[in-house]
């Protein structure tokens, strides 16, 4: 162990003075506190420095190419929204397609159930309508069907069936009024007080709405 000037033994010199053993020199400066004197050339490690891990490049996202399930119709807007959500959830192509295949039929079934519920409400409103429903519903529907047969095209009838609008109270009301206008304004030879039967739909509309406004 190195001795300091305080711990080194004293000796007497021939002239009577006290001499001390030379003490080990105490380092001063940066070395005294362990600071290396070798200059630092750079604080930034080089890319190939040993032990330095380099950041991994993120993979390029694979573009989605989702398709509608068999027998289902999906709009472009719905497909785009579904694709955006799948990307946000970081789903793979396979997972996103599986989710679409399972969710699309369920969503469309729910929509059809809601439409069916509305159509049922229309029918109930028509059956209890004060103008043409109740006990006279069957009779008034017969009148309405005559108007539809007279002026309705096959395409109109298909539309009424497909959308359920054939149960809507206002549609039935219009057809009932049109049918009654046809019956009231038919031309009967030799009978006074009746106008000639209109020859087109505009003629029937004029008769119908003129009666409603009078």
C-alpha positions in Angstrom: 0.0 0.0 0.0 1.4 3.4 -0.9 2.0 5.7 2.1 1.3 9.4 2.2 3.4 12.1 3.8 1.2 11.8 6.9 1.8 8.1 7.4 5.3 7.7 6.3 7.9 7.0 9.2 10.1 9.8 10.2 14.0 9.6 10.1 16.7 11.9 11.7 19.3 13.3 9.5 23.0 13.9 10.7 22.3 17.6 11.2 19.5 16.8 13.5 16.7 17.6 11.1 13.8 15.3 10.5 13.6 13.6 7.2 10.6 11.8 5.8 10.5 9.1 3.3 9.5 10.2 -0.1 5.8 9.7 -0.6 4.2 8.4 -3.7 3.1 11.3 -5.9 -0.5 12.1 -5.9 -2.0 12.5 -9.4 -3.7 15.7 -10.1 -5.8 16.9 -13.0 -8.4 14.8 -14.9 -6.6 11.6 -14.0 -7.4 12.2 -10.3 -11.1 11.8 -10.9 -10.9 9.1 -13.6 -11.6 11.3 -16.6 -9.8 9.8 -19.7 -7.4 12.1 -21.4 -7.8 10.6 -24.8 -9.8 13.1 -26.9 -13.2 12.0 -28.0 -13.5 12.3 -31.7 -17.3 11.9 -32.0 -20.3 11.4 -29.8 -22.3 9.8 -32.6 -21.5 6.1 -33.2 -20.9 5.1 -36.8 -23.6 2.9 -38.4 -21.3 -0.1 -38.4 -20.1 0.3 -34.8 -20.1 -3.0 -32.9 -23.0 -3.4 -30.5 -25.2 -0.7 -32.0 -28.5 -2.0 -33.3 -29.9 -0.3 -36.4 -33.6 0.6 -36.7 -35.7 -1.9 -38.6 -37.5 -0.5 -41.7 -41.3 -0.7 -41.4 -42.8 -3.1 -44.0 -44.7 -1.5 -46.9 -48.5 -2.1 -46.3 -50.0 -4.6 -48.6 -53.0 -3.0 -50.5 -56.3 -4.6 -49.7 -58.4 -6.2 -52.4 -61.6 -7.1 -50.5 -64.6 -8.6 -52.3 -68.2 -8.9 -51.4 -69.4 -12.3 -50.1 -71.2 -14.6 -52.6 -74.8 -13.5 -53.1 -74.3 -10.2 -51.3 -74.2 -6.6 -52.8 -71.8 -4.2 -51.1 -71.7 -0.6 -52.2 -68.4 1.1 -53.1 -68.8 3.5 -50.1 -69.3 0.6 -47.7 -66.4 -1.3 -49.1 -64.1 1.7 -48.7 -65.2 2.3 -45.1 -64.7 -1.3 -44.2 -61.2 -1.2 -45.8 -60.2 1.9 -43.8 -61.3 0.2 -40.5 -59.4 -3.0 -41.4 -56.3 -1.0 -42.0 -56.7 1.0 -38.7 -57.0 -2.3 -36.9 -53.9 -3.6 -38.7 -55.8 -6.6 -40.0 -54.2 -8.9 -42.6 -55.9 -9.4 -46.0 -57.2 -12.8 -44.9 -58.5 -11.6 -41.6 -60.3 -8.6 -43.1 -61.9 -10.7 -45.8 -63.1 -13.3 -43.2 -64.6 -10.5 -41.1 -66.4 -9.0 -44.2 -67.8 -12.5 -45.1 -69.3 -12.9 -41.7 -70.5 -9.4 -41.0 -72.1 -8.4 -44.3 -74.9 -11.0 -44.2 -75.7 -10.1 -40.6 -75.8 -6.4 -41.3 -78.0 -6.8 -44.4 -80.4 -9.1 -42.4 -80.7 -6.4 -39.8 -81.5 -3.8 -42.4 -84.2 -6.1 -44.0 -85.7 -6.6 -40.6 -86.0 -2.9 -40.1 -87.6 -2.4 -43.5 -90.0 -5.2 -42.8 -91.0 -3.5 -39.5 -91.7 -0.2 -41.3 -93.8 -2.0 -43.9 -95.8 -3.7 -41.2 -96.5 -0.3 -39.6 -97.7 1.0 -42.9 -100.2 -1.9 -43.2 -101.5 -1.4 -39.7 -102.0 2.3 -40.4 -103.9 1.6 -43.6 -106.2 -1.0 -42.0 -107.3 1.5 -39.4 -107.3 4.6 -41.6 -110.4 6.7 -41.0 -111.0 7.5 -44.7 -110.7 4.1 -46.4 -109.9 1.5 -43.7 -111.9 -0.3 -41.1 -115.1 -2.1 -42.2 -114.8 -0.5 -45.7 -111.2 -1.5 -46.3 -112.0 -4.4 -48.6 -114.4 -2.3 -50.7 -112.0 0.6 -51.0 -109.1 -1.6 -51.9 -111.1 -3.0 -54.8 -111.7 0.6 -56.0 -108.0 1.4 -55.6 -107.0 -1.7 -57.6 -109.2 -0.6 -60.5 -107.2 2.7 -60.6 -103.9 0.9 -60.5 -105.0 -1.5 -63.2 -106.2 1.4 -65.4 -103.0 3.5 -65.1 -100.3 1.5 -63.5 -97.6 -0.2 -65.5 -96.1 -3.6 -64.6 -93.0 -1.7 -63.4 -95.0 0.4 -61.0 -96.8 -2.7 -59.6 -93.4 -4.4 -59.1 -92.1 -1.3 -57.4 -95.0 -1.2 -55.0 -94.5 -4.8 -54.1 -90.7 -4.7 -53.8 -90.6 -1.6 -51.6 -93.8 -2.3 -49.6 -95.2 1.0 -50.7 -98.4 -0.8 -51.8 -99.2 -0.9 -48.0 -98.5 2.8 -47.4 -101.7 4.6 -46.4 -101.0 7.7 -48.6 -100.4 5.5 -51.7 -103.7 3.6 -51.0 -105.5 6.8 -50.3 -104.5 8.2 -53.7 -105.5 5.1 -55.5 -108.9 5.0 -53.7 -109.6 8.6 -54.7 -108.5 8.0 -58.2 -110.7 4.9 -58.5 -113.7 6.8 -57.2 -113.1 9.6 -59.6 -113.1 7.1 -62.5 -116.4 5.6 -61.3 -118.1 8.9 -60.8 -117.1 10.5 -64.0 -117.6 7.7 -66.5 -119.7 8.8 -69.5 -123.1 7.2 -69.6 -125.0 7.9 -72.9 -128.4 9.6 -72.3 -127.6 10.5 -68.7 -127.5 14.1 -67.8 -125.1 15.6 -65.3 -122.1 13.4 -66.2 -119.0 14.6 -68.0 -117.3 12.5 -70.7 -114.8 10.0 -69.2 -111.2 11.5 -69.3 -109.0 9.9 -71.9 -105.6 10.2 -70.0 -104.1 10.4 -66.6 -103.9 14.2 -66.6 -107.6 14.3 -67.2 -108.3 12.0 -64.2 -105.9 14.1 -62.1 -107.7 17.3 -62.9 -111.0 15.7 -61.9 -109.6 14.2 -58.7 -107.9 17.3 -57.4 -110.7 19.7 -58.5 -113.0 17.6 -56.3 -110.6 17.8 -53.3 -110.3 21.5 -53.6 -114.1 22.2 -53.9 
